[in-house]
Amino acid sequence: MSAPRIVTLDGPAGVGKTTLARRVAEALGLAYLDTGAMFRATALALGPGARELPGAGLRARLEGLAFGLEGRGAASALRLNGRPVGEEIRTEQVGMLASDVATLPEVREFLKAAQRAVGRATALVAEGRDMGTVVFPEAAHKFFLDAAPEIRARRRCEQLRALGAPADLDAVTAQIRARDHQDRTRAVAPLRPAEDALVIDTGPLDIDGVFAAIMAALGRS
């Protein structure tokens, strides 16, 4: 059976999209596109004053950003202006900044065009928040992963501690709830499952269990 052209994995922060998308891409031999990393890298490049920029000024700043994707599976590497995107984007502060700039139409249009350009160039597994609803609505295989905020906060704290970063469970839970509210209620491309997406509650499942459910739906069990 040939690999699908595009597979989308959407869901809120801390639901395991990154780990699972990498693993699915590796199993299928496809490139892996972390669109959340694109938003985070863009937010970090624009800085905290992006919201105050006039539309023309914001578009001019965005025109100076160029994304590229190299490799396949776990070896997929996202680049911004020729430089690899690294762990500097993985802080909670950058995550909140990314959620904030994601409400700006100029940013969403810029990144949608960049993501679609990557999808035209290579078959891939794309993970984010609106991959199945906005960016790749024609994708034949769409998944939406979800879990309670408390579960996602605990997982996020484990990730932060593994990176040697401080992790306060109450603070991370509050940040995730705030980001959920912003992502799910924004006027432009709110976080929601595509009508034809398979919704998977990752709360009662470990990574292996979610991966098995995805692969079974892809006919690769």
C-alpha positions as CSV (number, residue, x, y, z in Angstrom):
1,M,0.0,0.0,0.0
2,S,1.4,3.4,-1.0
3,A,1.9,6.1,1.6
4,P,-0.7,8.9,1.8
5,R,0.3,12.3,0.4
6,I,-0.7,14.3,3.4
7,V,-1.6,13.2,7.0
8,T,-2.8,15.9,9.5
9,L,-2.6,15.7,13.3
10,D,-4.3,18.6,15.1
11,G,-5.0,19.3,18.7
12,P,-4.3,21.6,21.7
13,A,-1.0,22.2,23.5
14,G,0.5,19.3,25.4
15,V,-1.5,16.5,23.7
16,G,1.5,14.6,22.3
17,K,1.2,15.8,18.7
18,T,4.9,16.3,18.1
19,T,6.0,12.9,19.4
20,L,3.3,11.1,17.5
21,A,3.6,13.1,14.2
22,R,7.4,12.3,14.2
23,R,6.7,8.6,14.8
24,V,4.0,8.4,12.2
25,A,6.2,10.2,9.7
26,E,9.0,7.8,10.4
27,A,6.7,4.8,10.0
28,L,5.4,6.0,6.7
29,G,8.6,7.4,5.3
30,L,7.3,10.9,5.0
31,A,8.6,14.3,6.0
32,Y,7.4,15.7,9.3
33,L,6.1,19.3,9.5
34,D,5.8,20.9,12.9
35,T,3.6,23.9,12.2
36,G,3.5,24.8,15.8
37,A,7.3,25.3,15.6
38,M,6.7,27.6,12.6
39,F,4.4,29.7,14.7
40,R,6.8,29.7,17.6
41,A,9.8,30.6,15.4
42,T,7.8,33.4,13.8
43,A,6.7,34.8,17.1
44,L,10.2,34.7,18.4
45,A,11.6,36.4,15.3
46,L,8.9,39.1,15.4
47,G,9.2,39.7,19.1
48,P,6.6,40.8,21.7
49,G,5.8,44.0,19.8
50,A,4.3,42.3,16.8
51,R,0.7,43.1,17.7
52,E,1.4,46.8,17.8
53,L,2.9,46.8,14.3
54,P,0.8,48.3,11.5
55,G,-0.4,45.8,8.9
56,A,2.1,46.9,6.3
57,G,4.9,46.9,8.7
58,L,4.0,43.4,9.9
59,R,3.8,42.0,6.4
60,A,7.2,43.6,5.6
61,R,8.7,41.8,8.6
62,L,7.1,38.5,7.6
63,E,8.4,38.8,4.0
64,G,11.9,38.6,5.5
65,L,11.2,35.1,6.9
66,A,11.7,32.0,4.8
67,F,11.0,28.5,6.0
68,G,12.4,25.2,4.6
69,L,12.0,21.6,5.5
70,E,14.7,18.9,5.0
71,G,14.8,15.2,5.5
72,R,12.1,12.6,6.4
73,G,10.7,11.0,9.5
74,A,12.6,11.7,12.7
75,A,15.4,13.3,10.7
76,S,13.1,16.0,9.3
77,A,14.6,19.4,10.1
78,L,12.7,22.8,10.0
79,R,14.8,25.8,9.0
80,L,14.2,29.5,9.2
81,N,16.2,31.7,7.0
82,G,18.6,28.8,6.5
83,R,19.2,28.2,10.2
84,P,17.8,25.1,12.1
85,V,14.9,25.9,14.5
86,G,16.0,24.6,17.9
87,E,14.9,24.3,21.5
88,E,14.9,28.1,22.0
89,I,11.3,28.1,20.8
90,R,10.1,25.5,23.3
91,T,9.6,27.8,26.4
92,E,6.1,28.5,27.8
93,Q,6.7,32.2,27.2
94,V,7.3,31.7,23.5
95,G,4.3,29.4,23.3
96,M,2.0,32.1,24.7
97,L,3.6,34.6,22.3
98,A,2.9,32.2,19.4
99,S,-0.7,31.8,20.5
100,D,-1.0,35.6,20.6
101,V,0.4,36.2,17.1
102,A,-1.6,33.3,15.8
103,T,-4.7,35.6,16.1
104,L,-3.2,38.1,13.6
105,P,-4.6,37.5,10.1
106,E,-1.3,38.6,8.5
107,V,0.7,35.9,10.4
108,R,-1.9,33.2,9.6
109,E,-2.0,34.0,5.9
110,F,1.8,34.1,5.7
111,L,2.2,30.7,7.5
112,K,-0.6,29.1,5.6
113,A,1.0,29.9,2.4
114,A,4.4,28.7,3.7
115,Q,2.9,25.4,4.9
116,R,1.0,24.8,1.7
117,A,4.2,25.4,-0.3
118,V,6.0,22.7,1.8
119,G,3.1,20.4,1.2
120,R,3.3,20.9,-2.6
121,A,7.0,20.1,-2.5
122,T,6.9,16.9,-0.5
123,A,4.5,14.3,1.0
124,L,4.3,14.9,4.8
125,V,2.7,14.4,8.2
126,A,1.7,17.9,9.3
127,E,0.8,18.6,12.9
128,G,-0.7,21.8,14.3
129,R,-4.0,23.3,15.2
130,D,-5.7,23.9,11.8
131,M,-4.0,21.5,9.5
132,G,-7.2,19.5,8.7
133,T,-9.6,22.4,8.7
134,V,-7.7,25.2,7.0
135,V,-4.2,24.4,5.6
136,F,-4.8,20.9,4.1
137,P,-8.6,20.4,4.0
138,E,-8.1,18.0,1.1
139,A,-6.0,15.6,3.1
140,A,-7.4,12.1,3.0
141,H,-6.3,11.2,6.6
142,K,-7.0,13.7,9.4
143,F,-6.7,13.2,13.2
144,F,-7.6,15.3,16.2
145,L,-5.9,14.5,19.5
146,D,-7.2,15.8,22.8
147,A,-6.9,15.3,26.5
148,A,-8.0,17.1,29.7
149,P,-5.9,20.2,30.6
150,E,-4.6,18.6,33.8
151,I,-3.3,15.6,31.9
152,R,-1.6,17.8,29.3
153,A,-0.1,20.0,31.9
154,R,1.4,17.1,33.7
155,R,2.9,15.8,30.5
156,R,4.3,19.3,29.6
157,C,5.9,19.5,33.0
158,E,7.6,16.2,32.4
159,Q,8.9,17.5,29.1
160,L,10.2,20.7,30.7
161,R,12.0,18.8,33.4
162,A,13.6,16.5,30.9
163,L,15.0,19.6,29.2
164,G,16.3,20.9,32.6
165,A,13.8,23.7,32.7
166,P,11.7,24.7,35.7
167,A,8.2,23.3,35.7
168,D,5.4,24.4,38.1
169,L,2.3,22.2,37.6
170,D,-0.2,24.9,38.7
171,A,1.4,27.5,36.5
172,V,1.6,25.3,33.5
173,T,-2.0,24.2,34.0
174,A,-3.2,27.8,34.1
175,Q,-1.1,28.6,31.0
176,I,-2.6,25.7,29.1
177,R,-6.2,26.6,30.1
178,A,-5.5,30.2,29.0
179,R,-4.0,29.1,25.7
180,D,-6.9,26.7,25.1
181,H,-9.4,29.5,25.5
182,Q,-7.5,31.8,23.2
183,D,-7.0,29.0,20.6
184,R,-10.6,27.7,20.7
185,T,-12.3,31.1,20.7
186,R,-10.3,33.1,18.2
187,A,-12.2,34.5,15.3
188,V,-9.6,33.3,12.7
189,A,-9.2,29.5,12.3
190,P,-10.2,28.5,15.8
191,L,-9.0,25.2,17.2
192,R,-11.5,22.4,16.3
193,P,-11.6,19.0,14.7
194,A,-12.3,18.8,11.0
195,E,-15.7,17.3,10.3
196,D,-14.0,14.2,8.8
197,A,-11.2,13.9,11.4
198,L,-10.8,10.9,13.7
199,V,-10.9,12.3,17.2
200,I,-8.7,10.4,19.7
201,D,-8.8,11.1,23.5
202,T,-5.1,10.6,24.5
203,G,-5.9,10.8,28.2
204,P,-6.3,7.1,28.9
205,L,-3.7,6.0,26.3
206,D,0.0,6.0,26.3
207,I,2.0,7.1,23.2
208,D,2.1,3.5,21.9
209,G,-1.7,3.2,22.2
210,V,-2.3,6.4,20.3
211,F,0.2,5.5,17.7
212,A,-1.5,2.1,17.2
213,A,-4.9,3.8,16.8
214,I,-3.5,6.2,14.2
215,M,-1.7,3.4,12.2
216,A,-4.8,1.2,12.4
217,A,-6.9,4.0,10.9
218,L,-4.2,4.4,8.1
219,G,-4.5,0.6,7.4
220,R,-1.0,0.0,8.7
221,S,-1.7,-2.0,11.9
